[in-house]
Amino acid sequence: MIDIHTLLRTCKVKNFVLETTPIFLLIVFKTIFIYALLILDF
């Protein structure tokens, strides 16, 4: 039997991952973009 508490916990983790992943990707792309500009300038 699956415990209700663990089920809720996994749902919370899934929601957290879904919310933070786009922000994390945005930060990564921004840093890569800035580094690319710096490399191209020099």
Biopython code that builds the backbone (N, CA, C, O; Angstrom):
import numpy as np
from Bio.PDB.StructureBuilder import StructureBuilder

atoms = [
    (1, "MET", "N", (0.834, -1.225, 0.000)),
    (1, "MET", "CA", (0.000, 0.000, 0.000)),
    (1, "MET", "C", (0.863, 1.267, 0.000)),
    (1, "MET", "O", (1.864, 1.351, 0.712)),
    (2, "ILE", "N", (0.464, 2.232, -0.796)),
    (2, "ILE", "CA", (1.193, 3.497, -0.867)),
    (2, "ILE", "C", (0.667, 4.446, 0.201)),
    (2, "ILE", "O", (-0.539, 4.666, 0.318)),
    (3, "ASP", "N", (1.587, 5.001, 0.972)),
    (3, "ASP", "CA", (1.205, 5.935, 2.028)),
    (3, "ASP", "C", (0.799, 7.272, 1.416)),
    (3, "ASP", "O", (1.417, 7.728, 0.454)),
    (4, "ILE", "N", (-0.232, 7.896, 1.966)),
    (4, "ILE", "CA", (-0.734, 9.185, 1.464)),
    (4, "ILE", "C", (0.326, 10.270, 1.618)),
    (4, "ILE", "O", (0.470, 11.136, 0.756)),
    (5, "HIS", "N", (1.062, 10.215, 2.719)),
    (5, "HIS", "CA", (2.093, 11.231, 2.981)),
    (5, "HIS", "C", (3.207, 11.189, 1.941)),
    (5, "HIS", "O", (3.657, 12.230, 1.463)),
    (6, "THR", "N", (3.650, 9.980, 1.593)),
    (6, "THR", "CA", (4.713, 9.849, 0.584)),
    (6, "THR", "C", (4.204, 10.299, -0.782)),
    (6, "THR", "O", (4.941, 10.908, -1.559)),
    (7, "LEU", "N", (2.934, 9.993, -1.068)),
    (7, "LEU", "CA", (2.328, 10.414, -2.330)),
    (7, "LEU", "C", (2.297, 11.932, -2.431)),
    (7, "LEU", "O", (2.652, 12.502, -3.463)),
    (8, "LEU", "N", (1.868, 12.585, -1.346)),
    (8, "LEU", "CA", (1.846, 14.050, -1.311)),
    (8, "LEU", "C", (3.246, 14.623, -1.463)),
    (8, "LEU", "O", (3.447, 15.638, -2.130)),
    (9, "ARG", "N", (4.211, 13.961, -0.836)),
    (9, "ARG", "CA", (5.596, 14.417, -0.894)),
    (9, "ARG", "C", (6.129, 14.354, -2.329)),
    (9, "ARG", "O", (6.776, 15.289, -2.801)),
    (10, "THR", "N", (5.852, 13.247, -3.013)),
    (10, "THR", "CA", (6.309, 13.105, -4.397)),
    (10, "THR", "C", (5.640, 14.139, -5.295)),
    (10, "THR", "O", (6.269, 14.671, -6.210)),
    (11, "CYS", "N", (4.365, 14.425, -5.035)),
    (11, "CYS", "CA", (3.653, 15.455, -5.801)),
    (11, "CYS", "C", (4.295, 16.822, -5.588)),
    (11, "CYS", "O", (4.468, 17.591, -6.533)),
    (12, "LYS", "N", (4.645, 17.116, -4.341)),
    (12, "LYS", "CA", (5.295, 18.384, -4.015)),
    (12, "LYS", "C", (6.646, 18.490, -4.711)),
    (12, "LYS", "O", (7.000, 19.543, -5.242)),
    (13, "VAL", "N", (7.396, 17.392, -4.704)),
    (13, "VAL", "CA", (8.711, 17.361, -5.354)),
    (13, "VAL", "C", (8.556, 17.581, -6.854)),
    (13, "VAL", "O", (9.314, 18.339, -7.458)),
    (14, "LYS", "N", (7.565, 16.910, -7.455)),
    (14, "LYS", "CA", (7.314, 17.065, -8.896)),
    (14, "LYS", "C", (6.973, 18.512, -9.232)),
    (14, "LYS", "O", (7.501, 19.072, -10.193)),
    (15, "ASN", "N", (6.093, 19.115, -8.441)),
    (15, "ASN", "CA", (5.717, 20.516, -8.655)),
    (15, "ASN", "C", (6.915, 21.437, -8.499)),
    (15, "ASN", "O", (7.090, 22.376, -9.276)),
    (16, "PHE", "N", (7.741, 21.166, -7.492)),
    (16, "PHE", "CA", (8.942, 21.967, -7.236)),
    (16, "PHE", "C", (9.898, 21.889, -8.419)),
    (16, "PHE", "O", (10.444, 22.902, -8.856)),
    (17, "VAL", "N", (10.095, 20.677, -8.934)),
    (17, "VAL", "CA", (10.987, 20.472, -10.082)),
    (17, "VAL", "C", (10.441, 21.198, -11.309)),
    (17, "VAL", "O", (11.188, 21.868, -12.023)),
    (18, "LEU", "N", (9.134, 21.064, -11.550)),
    (18, "LEU", "CA", (8.513, 21.718, -12.704)),
    (18, "LEU", "C", (8.608, 23.237, -12.612)),
    (18, "LEU", "O", (8.743, 23.914, -13.631)),
    (19, "GLU", "N", (8.538, 23.774, -11.399)),
    (19, "GLU", "CA", (8.621, 25.224, -11.205)),
    (19, "GLU", "C", (10.047, 25.739, -11.321)),
    (19, "GLU", "O", (10.272, 26.817, -11.871)),
    (20, "THR", "N", (11.017, 24.978, -10.805)),
    (20, "THR", "CA", (12.399, 25.461, -10.776)),
    (20, "THR", "C", (13.181, 25.176, -12.056)),
    (20, "THR", "O", (14.127, 25.900, -12.368)),
    (21, "THR", "N", (12.805, 24.135, -12.803)),
    (21, "THR", "CA", (13.549, 23.772, -14.013)),
    (21, "THR", "C", (13.608, 24.906, -15.038)),
    (21, "THR", "O", (14.700, 25.203, -15.523)),
    (22, "PRO", "N", (12.481, 25.566, -15.399)),
    (22, "PRO", "CA", (12.564, 26.664, -16.379)),
    (22, "PRO", "C", (13.460, 27.803, -15.913)),
    (22, "PRO", "O", (14.201, 28.374, -16.714)),
    (23, "ILE", "N", (13.401, 28.141, -14.623)),
    (23, "ILE", "CA", (14.229, 29.220, -14.069)),
    (23, "ILE", "C", (15.700, 28.833, -14.163)),
    (23, "ILE", "O", (16.541, 29.643, -14.552)),
    (24, "PHE", "N", (16.004, 27.580, -13.802)),
    (24, "PHE", "CA", (17.378, 27.076, -13.853)),
    (24, "PHE", "C", (17.912, 27.112, -15.283)),
    (24, "PHE", "O", (19.041, 27.541, -15.522)),
    (25, "LEU", "N", (17.085, 26.654, -16.239)),
    (25, "LEU", "CA", (17.485, 26.664, -17.649)),
    (25, "LEU", "C", (17.724, 28.082, -18.131)),
    (25, "LEU", "O", (18.670, 28.332, -18.879)),
    (26, "LEU", "N", (16.878, 29.015, -17.711)),
    (26, "LEU", "CA", (17.028, 30.422, -18.093)),
    (26, "LEU", "C", (18.359, 30.973, -17.602)),
    (26, "LEU", "O", (19.066, 31.651, -18.347)),
    (27, "ILE", "N", (18.701, 30.686, -16.358)),
    (27, "ILE", "CA", (19.972, 31.157, -15.782)),
    (27, "ILE", "C", (21.145, 30.550, -16.552)),
    (27, "ILE", "O", (22.108, 31.248, -16.868)),
    (28, "VAL", "N", (21.065, 29.257, -16.853)),
    (28, "VAL", "CA", (22.136, 28.574, -17.587)),
    (28, "VAL", "C", (22.314, 29.199, -18.963)),
    (28, "VAL", "O", (23.439, 29.489, -19.369)),
    (29, "PHE", "N", (21.210, 29.411, -19.690)),
    (29, "PHE", "CA", (21.294, 30.014, -21.021)),
    (29, "PHE", "C", (21.857, 31.428, -20.959)),
    (29, "PHE", "O", (22.636, 31.827, -21.825)),
    (30, "LYS", "N", (21.465, 32.187, -19.938)),
    (30, "LYS", "CA", (21.977, 33.556, -19.778)),
    (30, "LYS", "C", (23.481, 33.557, -19.567)),
    (30, "LYS", "O", (24.197, 34.344, -20.188)),
    (31, "THR", "N", (23.970, 32.672, -18.686)),
    (31, "THR", "CA", (25.408, 32.618, -18.420)),
    (31, "THR", "C", (26.177, 32.186, -19.663)),
    (31, "THR", "O", (27.241, 32.732, -19.953)),
    (32, "ILE", "N", (25.647, 31.207, -20.400)),
    (32, "ILE", "CA", (26.293, 30.753, -21.642)),
    (32, "ILE", "C", (26.333, 31.902, -22.648)),
    (32, "ILE", "O", (27.351, 32.110, -23.308)),
    (33, "PHE", "N", (25.249, 32.640, -22.769)),
    (33, "PHE", "CA", (25.158, 33.772, -23.694)),
    (33, "PHE", "C", (26.197, 34.840, -23.343)),
    (33, "PHE", "O", (26.884, 35.355, -24.225)),
    (34, "ILE", "N", (26.307, 35.168, -22.060)),
    (34, "ILE", "CA", (27.281, 36.178, -21.600)),
    (34, "ILE", "C", (28.707, 35.705, -21.887)),
    (34, "ILE", "O", (29.533, 36.479, -22.372)),
    (35, "TYR", "N", (28.998, 34.431, -21.588)),
    (35, "TYR", "CA", (30.337, 33.887, -21.855)),
    (35, "TYR", "C", (30.642, 33.909, -23.347)),
    (35, "TYR", "O", (31.764, 34.228, -23.740)),
    (36, "ALA", "N", (29.661, 33.573, -24.187)),
    (36, "ALA", "CA", (29.840, 33.588, -25.640)),
    (36, "ALA", "C", (30.168, 35.003, -26.118)),
    (36, "ALA", "O", (31.052, 35.186, -26.955)),
    (37, "LEU", "N", (29.462, 35.998, -25.589)),
    (37, "LEU", "CA", (29.724, 37.398, -25.952)),
    (37, "LEU", "C", (31.135, 37.807, -25.544)),
    (37, "LEU", "O", (31.838, 38.470, -26.308)),
    (38, "LEU", "N", (31.550, 37.414, -24.345)),
    (38, "LEU", "CA", (32.898, 37.747, -23.863)),
    (38, "LEU", "C", (33.971, 37.098, -24.732)),
    (38, "LEU", "O", (34.979, 37.728, -25.053)),
    (39, "ILE", "N", (33.758, 35.848, -25.110)),
    (39, "ILE", "CA", (34.724, 35.124, -25.946)),
    (39, "ILE", "C", (34.800, 35.762, -27.338)),
    (39, "ILE", "O", (35.887, 35.916, -27.896)),
    (40, "LEU", "N", (33.649, 36.129, -27.889)),
    (40, "LEU", "CA", (33.621, 36.739, -29.222)),
    (40, "LEU", "C", (34.248, 38.127, -29.224)),
    (40, "LEU", "O", (34.832, 38.543, -30.225)),
    (41, "ASP", "N", (34.133, 38.845, -28.115)),
    (41, "ASP", "CA", (34.707, 40.197, -28.029)),
    (41, "ASP", "C", (36.229, 40.173, -28.014)),
    (41, "ASP", "O", (36.871, 41.026, -28.626)),
    (42, "PHE", "N", (36.814, 39.190, -27.314)),
    (42, "PHE", "CA", (38.274, 39.150, -27.193)),
    (42, "PHE", "C", (38.950, 38.390, -28.322)),
    (42, "PHE", "O", (40.176, 38.279, -28.344)),
]
sb = StructureBuilder()
sb.init_structure("model")
sb.init_model(0)
sb.init_chain("A")
sb.init_seg("    ")
for serial, (resi, resn, name, xyz) in enumerate(atoms, 1):
    if name == "N":
        sb.init_residue(resn, " ", resi, " ")
    sb.init_atom(name, np.array(xyz, "f"), 0.0, 1.0, " ", f" {name:<3s}", serial, name[0])
structure = sb.get_structure()
